Amino acid sequence: TGVQTCALPIFLSATLRNFKFQTKEFSTETFWTESTTAGFAAEFICKDLELKIDPNQAYLAASLCNVGKLVGAICYADQIDQAYVLTNNPKEPINWPEAEKRLDAYNHGVLGEIAATLWGFPDYVLKPIMSHHTPSSQVKDEIQGNMMFFDDADEDTNETKGPRIEDLVALANQYSHWI
């Protein structure tokens, strides 16, 4: 059931809140505010559009999609601080992946995927970690262009499957930055 598949990520997420960041600029409050905002956005979209995705799983997947930033804040604090400063420059804001490229820093998606695998996160959390920065134009094209994002029909049964959780998390992650 949904409750059983959510138990491990909920437990691990609660445990992760106790990890001490080694950063000076990027705070635990910032991380968890961003995480819960993404989670609430995913849950809202899921419920509002009546998607065939468990809203609890949507919340957990979106709230944990940036877990690589948490790993970085513990293990690579200087890189995370530098990326945070770059992404919050009001004169020239850039997104987190671009900041990582400029700094030749570790990719937080890769760090998150490694950590999530080691921690035994289920696939519905693991899969969105690497794709949560799907360019908004690609998500927009999928939504407005051919509606495949929301109406992905199974060719054999012609039954509507709806979006993958990875697509929902990418959209919720983008919305969380706008919020």
C-alpha positions in Angstrom: 0.0 0.0 0.0 1.0 3.7 -0.3 1.6 3.9 3.5 4.1 0.9 3.4 6.0 2.3 0.4 6.3 5.7 2.1 7.5 4.5 5.5 11.2 4.1 4.7 11.6 7.5 2.9 9.7 9.2 5.8 11.9 7.6 8.4 15.1 8.5 6.4 13.9 12.0 5.8 13.3 12.6 9.5 16.8 11.2 10.1 18.3 13.5 7.5 17.0 16.5 9.3 19.5 15.8 12.1 22.5 15.9 9.8 24.7 19.0 10.5 25.6 21.0 7.4 29.2 22.2 7.2 28.3 25.2 5.1 28.3 28.8 6.0 25.9 30.2 3.4 23.6 27.3 2.5 21.6 26.5 5.7 19.6 23.5 6.7 16.6 25.9 6.9 17.1 26.9 3.3 17.4 23.3 2.2 14.3 22.0 4.1 12.2 25.1 3.0 13.0 24.3 -0.6 12.4 20.6 -0.1 9.0 21.0 1.6 7.9 23.6 -1.0 8.7 21.1 -3.8 6.9 18.4 -1.9 3.8 20.5 -1.4 3.8 21.6 -5.0 4.0 17.9 -6.2 1.3 16.8 -3.8 -1.0 19.7 -4.9 -0.5 19.1 -8.6 -1.1 15.4 -8.1 -4.4 16.0 -6.2 -5.6 18.9 -8.2 -5.2 17.2 -11.5 -6.3 13.8 -10.0 -3.2 12.1 -11.4 -2.6 8.4 -11.1 0.3 8.9 -8.7 0.0 8.5 -5.0 0.1 12.0 -3.5 2.2 10.8 -0.6 4.8 9.4 -2.9 4.7 12.6 -5.0 5.4 14.6 -1.9 8.2 12.4 -0.7 9.9 12.2 -4.2 9.8 15.9 -4.7 10.9 16.8 -1.2 13.9 14.4 -1.5 14.8 15.2 -5.1 17.6 17.6 -4.0 19.1 15.3 -1.4 22.4 15.6 -3.2 22.6 19.2 -2.0 22.3 17.8 1.5 25.1 15.4 0.9 27.2 18.2 -0.6 26.5 20.5 2.4 28.0 17.8 4.6 30.9 16.5 2.4 31.6 19.4 0.0 30.6 22.5 1.9 32.7 25.0 0.0 31.3 23.9 -3.3 27.7 24.1 -2.0 28.3 27.5 -0.5 29.8 28.8 -3.8 26.9 27.3 -5.8 24.4 28.8 -3.4 25.9 32.3 -3.7 26.0 32.1 -7.5 22.3 31.0 -7.7 21.2 33.8 -5.4 23.0 36.6 -7.2 20.2 39.1 -8.0 22.3 40.7 -10.8 23.0 37.5 -12.7 20.9 34.6 -11.3 21.7 31.1 -12.6 20.3 27.7 -11.8 22.0 25.2 -9.6 23.3 22.9 -12.4 24.8 25.8 -14.2 26.5 27.0 -11.0 28.0 23.4 -10.6 29.3 23.5 -14.1 30.9 27.0 -13.6 32.5 25.8 -10.4 33.5 22.4 -11.8 31.7 21.1 -8.7 30.1 17.7 -8.0 26.7 17.3 -9.6 24.1 17.2 -6.8 21.9 14.9 -8.8 24.7 12.3 -9.0 25.5 12.8 -5.3 21.8 12.4 -4.5 21.4 9.3 -6.6 24.4 7.6 -5.0 23.2 8.5 -1.5 19.6 7.4 -2.2 20.8 4.1 -3.6 23.0 3.5 -0.6 20.2 4.4 1.8 17.8 2.1 0.0 15.3 4.6 -1.2 12.5 3.1 -3.4 12.5 3.7 -7.1 9.7 6.3 -6.9 12.2 8.5 -5.0 15.4 7.4 -6.7 14.3 7.9 -10.3 13.3 11.6 -10.0 16.6 12.6 -8.3 18.6 12.5 -11.6 15.9 14.2 -13.7 14.5 16.8 -11.4 16.2 19.6 -13.4 14.4 18.7 -16.7 14.4 22.0 -18.5 11.2 23.8 -18.0 10.8 24.4 -21.7 10.8 20.6 -22.2 8.2 20.1 -19.5 6.2 23.0 -21.0 6.4 21.4 -24.5 5.2 18.1 -23.1 2.3 19.8 -21.3 1.2 22.3 -23.9 2.4 20.6 -27.1 1.0 17.1 -27.2 -0.4 16.7 -23.7 1.7 13.5 -23.3 2.7 14.7 -19.9 -0.9 14.4 -18.6 -2.4 11.9 -21.1 0.2 9.2 -21.8 -2.0 6.4 -23.2 -0.8 2.7 -23.1 -0.6 1.6 -26.8 -1.9 -1.9 -26.0 -4.9 -1.1 -23.8 -5.4 2.6 -24.8 -5.7 3.3 -21.1 -4.5 6.6 -19.9 -1.5 6.2 -17.7 -0.8 9.9 -16.9 2.6 11.4 -16.2 5.6 9.6 -14.7 6.5 10.6 -11.2 9.9 11.9 -12.6 7.9 14.4 -14.8 5.8 15.5 -11.9 8.8 16.0 -9.6 10.6 18.0 -12.3 7.6 20.3 -12.7 7.1 20.6 -8.9 10.8 21.4 -8.5 10.6 24.1 -11.1 7.5 25.6 -9.5 9.2 25.5 -6.1 11.9 27.9 -7.4 9.2 30.3 -8.7 7.3 30.1 -5.4 
